[in-house]
């Protein structure tokens, strides 16, 4: 385009023919060799590519289209063609984008190929092998791909290594019917994968509008994205990773089978060892419009919950310890959280044994109301229950069995963190006596087998909880206090109702 830089060049071209087979109407090429062919593709600051000025790409005079004729048989070729060997040695492809919107690429290729074409022009056969390597630079991302492939007109098989940002993957597989409707097998293997680094790659990709990138003038704001057609192929394979790292959590011996066909992706037989236990699961993601749909099943067995809590749920608050057994089934629509939280349904059960809850705001609010600092740090034998997620609400039923505290909860926790959760707290004889000495309302609490029952309600949100005595308890307390007051008044031992009663019921 600029008349200075090469678009295509080649160091040497060799063509060898065998003439005698022409007597039998056969064109036999014994050797074709291309030594160090070089192709350089450039994109300038205006967004034009250097190959756009090629005459073969220019539009010619408009032609009137004629009505299509009935399809006739392809005319026979004058000779059959056979190419015994095509060799491409040291081929190089270089791509540079002045806008930095597409990755800079430097690739090399070695290729060996033979082919044959019959006179009828339809019986093409070929086979060959290739080795390739590519170095890619995109923003702050640098990667390398190196591999080999063998192919013929029916199928292709490959193996390659992908390296970048300290990660390394080995990919093997192949494809049948790859020129029509591919049936692809893709196996992904790795000794170790750092999931945090992989997720951080999107921040290293150049964004449009940054310096050096192209901006669009006259933009009218966000536009509705066009529906991207789903690939018409069948994909399957297995994934095996020795170790997956994420926020201090280690998943070992991770393996799974997967399939993709007609827009539906399935993850099967997921298995991993994590935190002293095991995770099993499966999932289905249907990408067909109008909204992606998904289903999942997950099982956790004998998993230490502390590293899971820290990696996925804690947000820097609270400590959870114990051994977790859980099962979850879910289905929903949408991938963005604002859509998903209104369209997800889930059910599950859980059991956390020999556990501990420390420094949670709802527990702190209970401790303040009852004047019992022990509630800020709860140890227990088992916390178990079940839940159901419907229309953005988690319907929770749970029981806690501890040495000093027992509890039952049956209510709702919103996916947005809101609380509407009645809790029946049961205090050991020791804590119950302390409560009665500190809070006068405790005289109206029910005691069973020495344990004092405290009915509470949790409102507000997870970050700003509000804890109060259950209204039903207050009504019963009023009734009992009135009965005591009226009974004692008849014997002359009664006290003034308003001040003494309210202070005894609500004060400490």
Order of alpha helices (4+ residues) and beta strands (2+ residues): beta-beta-beta-beta-beta-beta-beta-beta-beta-beta-beta-beta-alpha-beta-beta-beta-beta-beta-alpha-beta-alpha-beta-alpha-beta-beta-beta-beta-alpha-beta-beta-beta-alpha-alpha
